[in-house]
């Protein structure tokens, strides 16, 4: 009955309520729900009055919710299901931010996409609703390139950067996920009905709000924690000083995810929040998809741009020869022992390297001393 109990809790308690997160660390969902309905006691724990009031008519609400979900083609998933992203559990260890924290008790999904699978290789692309042409173009291009490289784009289906990010993924025929602050059966904003329908056709629409629930201001802030937790990293494109996108970035930072900011013109007020985050060290500066993919891939990753750079003669030398070449100078001839001491190699290794460098015309022998003959670091 865990799925049913979690459904009941989601209809009684506002998603993201820190008090529920605390209770679920100690008690099972069935025990908490029973306490709300007066069928069980949780020691000295005082159940909020608002929960008790909503729990009185729960059976009817569950029935109407199930009917509405069925009509809209929604499915209810919980942590014991195969579609549940394990990364959401990280939210249970965070302090509240703007009055919200904790993993959702369950999620409503609409669409063909398998959420857990999509989240394994995902990136959040968020930003200003009233973005500039620059921001829209950057969001579309970055999302398209990330999608083309196999990264699933997740955003909030809002105006501006969010919508452009989803459309960028569509260009590459890749699935994308839209996380809503209202019920997954609603289209918010209404003018994005076609966009949200398209997300469901190729990917998945996600919400922790029950079917029919409206998008309230505080629900956008609690929704942002899901976007951050579902992804490996978050990129912010255009965000003013008090932008909600920075809230998503803050969640990602707390979660230990990769946080990135794409800068705008220094004269643009739409990018002041992004620039402040970069300056404060809360976001890594990225200039495009190659940077984003490199950051998401971790240390040692070689970007496509780096891989495509032409190799120089220096790159093709063995490691010992490269080190030895670094120890040579144009105008000063040096003994083998001096070179070996400078580059921390044995004299035997240096002699072998110098012979190779001489054959390639890179080192010049002058009696028992050696100097640099020509550069090797050009293609």
C-alpha positions in Angstrom: 0.0 0.0 0.0 3.0 2.3 -0.1 2.1 3.9 -3.4 -1.4 4.5 -2.1 -0.1 6.0 1.1 2.3 8.2 -0.7 -0.5 9.4 -3.0 -2.6 10.3 0.1 0.3 12.3 1.6 0.8 14.2 -1.7 -2.9 15.3 -1.6 -2.8 16.3 2.1 0.6 18.0 2.4 1.9 20.7 0.1 4.9 19.2 -1.9 8.2 20.2 -0.5 7.0 20.9 3.0 10.1 20.4 5.3 7.9 19.1 8.1 6.9 16.0 6.1 10.5 15.5 5.1 11.4 15.3 8.8 8.6 12.9 9.6 9.4 10.5 6.8 13.0 10.2 8.1 11.5 8.6 11.2 8.2 7.0 10.2 6.8 5.1 7.3 4.4 6.9 4.9 1.5 4.7 6.1 2.1 5.7 9.8 2.2 9.5 8.9 -1.0 9.2 6.9 -2.7 7.3 9.7 -1.7 10.0 12.2 -3.1 12.7 9.9 -6.4 10.9 9.8 -6.4 10.2 13.5 -5.9 6.5 13.3 -2.4 6.5 14.8 -0.2 8.5 17.1 3.4 9.5 16.4 4.5 9.9 20.0 4.4 13.6 21.0 4.5 14.8 17.4 1.9 17.4 16.7 0.2 17.1 13.3 -0.4 20.5 11.5 -4.1 21.4 11.6 -4.2 22.1 7.8 -3.1 18.5 7.2 -5.8 17.1 9.5 -8.5 19.2 7.7 -7.5 18.0 4.3 -7.2 14.5 5.5 -10.9 14.3 6.5 -12.2 14.0 3.0 -9.2 12.1 1.6 -11.0 9.1 0.2 -13.2 11.3 -2.1 -10.1 13.4 -3.2 -8.1 10.2 -4.0 -11.0 8.9 -6.1 -11.5 12.2 -8.1 -7.7 12.6 -8.5 -7.4 9.0 -9.9 -10.3 9.7 -12.4 -8.7 13.0 -13.5 -5.3 11.4 -13.9 -6.8 8.5 -16.0 -8.6 10.9 -18.3 -5.4 12.9 -18.9 -3.1 9.8 -19.3 -1.1 10.5 -16.2 0.8 7.8 -14.2 1.8 8.0 -10.5 5.3 6.8 -9.8 7.0 6.4 -6.4 10.5 5.5 -5.2 9.8 1.7 -5.4 9.1 2.0 -9.2 11.5 1.5 -12.1 10.8 5.0 -13.4 11.9 6.7 -10.2 15.2 8.7 -10.5 17.5 7.7 -7.6 19.1 11.1 -7.7 16.0 12.7 -6.1 16.9 11.1 -2.7 19.7 13.7 -2.4 17.0 16.3 -1.6 16.3 14.7 1.7 19.7 15.8 3.1 19.3 19.5 2.4 18.3 22.4 4.5 15.1 24.2 3.4 15.5 26.9 0.7 12.5 29.3 0.5 10.5 27.0 2.7 10.9 23.8 0.7 13.1 20.7 0.8 13.0 17.0 0.6 12.4 14.4 -2.1 8.9 14.3 -3.5 6.7 11.5 -2.1 5.8 10.7 -5.7 5.6 12.2 -9.2 2.9 12.5 -11.8 4.2 11.7 -15.3 2.7 12.3 -18.8 4.4 11.1 -21.9 6.3 8.2 -23.5 9.7 9.0 -21.9 11.2 6.9 -19.1 12.2 9.5 -16.6 14.9 7.5 -14.7 16.6 6.5 -17.9 16.5 10.1 -19.2 18.0 11.5 -16.0 21.1 9.3 -16.2 22.6 11.6 -18.7 20.8 14.9 -18.3 21.4 18.7 -18.1 19.1 21.5 -16.9 19.0 24.5 -19.2 17.1 27.4 -17.5 17.0 31.2 -17.7 15.0 34.3 -18.1 11.3 34.2 -19.2 11.7 37.6 -20.9 15.0 36.7 -22.5 16.6 38.7 -25.3 17.2 37.4 -28.8 20.8 36.6 -27.7 19.5 34.5 -24.8 17.0 32.7 -27.0 19.5 31.8 -29.7 22.1 30.7 -27.1 19.6 28.5 -25.3 18.4 26.8 -28.5 21.8 26.2 -29.9 23.3 25.0 -26.6 20.3 22.6 -26.0 20.5 21.3 -29.6 24.2 20.6 -29.3 23.9 18.9 -25.9 21.0 16.8 -27.2 23.0 15.9 -30.3 25.8 14.7 -28.0 23.4 12.4 -26.1 22.5 14.6 -23.2 18.8 14.9 -22.3 17.7 18.5 -21.8 15.4 19.2 -18.8 13.7 22.5 -18.1 10.5 24.1 -16.9 8.5 24.6 -20.1 8.2 28.3 -19.3 8.4 31.3 -21.6 11.9 32.4 -22.8 15.0 30.3 -22.2 13.0 27.2 -21.0 10.9 27.0 -24.1 13.9 27.6 -26.4 15.8 24.8 -24.6 13.0 22.3 -25.2 12.7 23.4 -28.9 16.5 23.0 -29.3 16.2 19.4 -28.2 13.3 18.8 -30.6 15.6 20.0 -33.5 17.8 16.9 -32.8 14.8 14.6 -32.4 15.8 13.9 -28.9 13.5 13.5 -25.8 13.2 16.3 -23.3 11.5 16.6 -19.9 9.4 19.5 -18.8 8.9 19.9 -15.0 5.8 21.9 -14.2 4.7 23.9 -11.1 1.1 22.9 -11.7 -0.6 19.5 -12.4 0.9 17.5 -15.2 -2.5 17.5 -16.9 -2.5 21.3 -17.2 -0.8 23.5 -19.8 1.1 26.3 -18.1 1.5 28.8 -19.6 -1.5 28.2 -21.7 0.1 29.5 -24.9 2.7 26.6 -24.5 0.0 23.9 -24.9 1.5 22.8 -28.2 5.0 22.8 -26.7 4.0 20.7 -23.7 2.1 18.3 -25.8 5.2 17.9 -28.0 7.3 17.2 -24.8 4.9 14.4 -23.9 5.0 13.0 -27.4 8.8 12.5 -27.4 9.7 12.8 -23.7 7.9 13.3 -20.5 6.0 16.0 -18.5 6.7 15.9 -14.8 5.0 17.3 -11.7 4.7 16.6 -8.0 1.5 18.6 -7.9 -1.7 16.6 -8.1 -3.8 16.8 -11.4 -5.7 20.0 -11.6 -3.5 21.9 -9.1 -2.7 25.5 -10.2 0.7 27.0 -10.6 1.3 29.2 -7.5 4.4 31.4 -6.9 5.8 29.2 -4.1 5.3 26.1 -6.3 7.7 27.5 -8.9 10.4 27.7 -6.2 9.7 24.2 -4.9 9.6 22.9 -8.5 13.1 24.3 -9.1 14.6 21.8 -6.6 13.3 18.9 -8.8 14.9 20.3 -12.0 18.2 20.6 -10.1 18.0 17.1 -8.6 16.9 15.3 -11.7 20.0 16.5 -13.7 23.8 16.1 -13.6 24.2 19.9 -13.9 22.5 23.2 -14.4 23.2 25.9 -17.0 21.7 29.3 -16.5 21.4 31.6 -19.6 20.3 35.1 -18.8 19.1 35.7 -15.3 18.6 39.1 -13.6 19.6 39.6 -10.0 16.3 38.2 -8.5 15.6 35.6 -11.2 14.0 32.3 -10.3 16.6 30.6 -12.4 19.2 31.5 -9.8 17.0 29.5 -7.3 17.5 26.4 -9.5 21.3 27.2 -9.6 21.3 27.4 -5.8 19.6 24.1 -5.4 22.1 22.5 -7.9 25.0 24.0 -5.9 23.6 22.6 -2.6 23.2 19.2 -4.2 26.8 19.1 -5.4 25.8 19.1 -9.0 27.7 21.0 -11.7 26.7 24.6 -11.9 27.3 26.7 -15.0 26.6 30.2 -16.2 26.7 31.4 -19.8 27.6 35.1 -19.8 25.8 37.8 -21.6 26.9 41.3 -22.6 28.2 43.3 -19.6 25.7 46.0 -20.4 22.7 43.6 -20.2 20.6 43.7 -17.1 19.2 40.3 -18.0 22.6 38.7 -17.3 23.5 40.5 -14.1 22.5 37.5 -12.0 24.5 35.1 -14.1 27.6 37.3 -13.9 27.2 37.7 -10.1 27.0 33.9 -9.7 30.1 33.4 -11.9 32.0 36.1 -9.9 31.0 34.5 -6.6 32.2 31.1 -7.7 28.7 29.6 -7.7 28.8 28.9 -11.4 31.5 27.9 -13.8 31.7 30.2 -16.9 30.8 28.3 -20.0 30.7 29.7 -23.6 28.8 27.0 -25.3 27.9 23.3 -25.5 31.5 22.1 -25.7 32.3 23.7 -22.3 29.0 22.3 -20.8 29.7 18.8 -22.0 33.3 19.0 -20.7 32.1 20.1 -17.3 29.4 17.4 -17.1 31.8 14.7 -18.2 34.2 15.4 -15.4 38.0 15.7 -15.0 40.1 14.4 -17.9 37.3 14.7 -20.4 38.5 15.9 -23.9 36.1 18.2 -25.6 35.3 17.7 -29.3 37.0 21.0 -30.0 40.2 19.9 -28.3 40.1 16.5 -30.0 39.8 18.2 -33.4 42.8 20.5 -32.9 45.7 19.5 -35.3 48.6 17.7 -33.6 51.9 19.6 -33.6 55.3 17.9 -33.9 55.7 18.5 -30.2 52.4 16.5 -29.5 53.8 13.6 -31.5 57.1 13.3 -29.5 57.5 10.7 -26.8 57.1 12.1 -23.2 60.8 12.0 -22.5 61.6 13.9 -25.7 59.0 16.5 -24.9 60.5 17.1 -21.5 64.0 17.2 -22.8 62.9 19.7 -25.5 61.6 21.9 -22.7 65.0 21.9 -21.1 66.7 23.4 -24.2 67.2 27.1 -25.0 67.9 29.0 -28.2 71.0 31.0 -27.1 72.5 29.0 -24.3 74.1 25.6 -25.0 73.8 23.2 -22.1 75.4 19.9 -21.0 73.5 16.7 -20.8 73.8 16.7 -17.0 72.4 20.2 -16.8 69.4 19.3 -19.0 68.7 16.1 -17.0 68.8 18.1 -13.7 66.4 20.7 -15.1 63.7 18.3 -16.5 64.1 15.7 -13.7 65.2 12.8 -16.1 68.2 10.5 -16.0 71.2 11.4 -18.2 70.6 8.1 -20.2 67.0 9.2 -20.9 68.1 12.7 -22.0 70.9 11.3 -24.3 68.4 9.1 -26.1 65.9 11.9 -26.4 68.6 14.3 -27.7 69.5 11.8 -30.4 65.9 11.7 -31.5 65.5 15.5 -31.4 68.7 15.9 -33.4 67.5 13.5 -36.1 64.3 15.6 -36.4 66.2 18.9 -36.6 64.9 20.1 -33.3 68.1 20.1 -31.3 71.6 21.2 -32.3 74.8 19.5 -31.0 77.7 21.8 -30.2 80.6 19.6 -29.0 79.3 18.2 -25.7 76.5 20.7 -25.3 73.1 21.1 -26.8 70.8 24.0 -27.8 67.4 24.4 -29.4 67.3 24.3 -33.2 63.7 25.1 -34.1 60.2 25.2 -32.6 58.1 22.0 -32.5 54.9 23.5 -31.0 53.4 24.5 -34.4 51.4 22.3 -36.7 
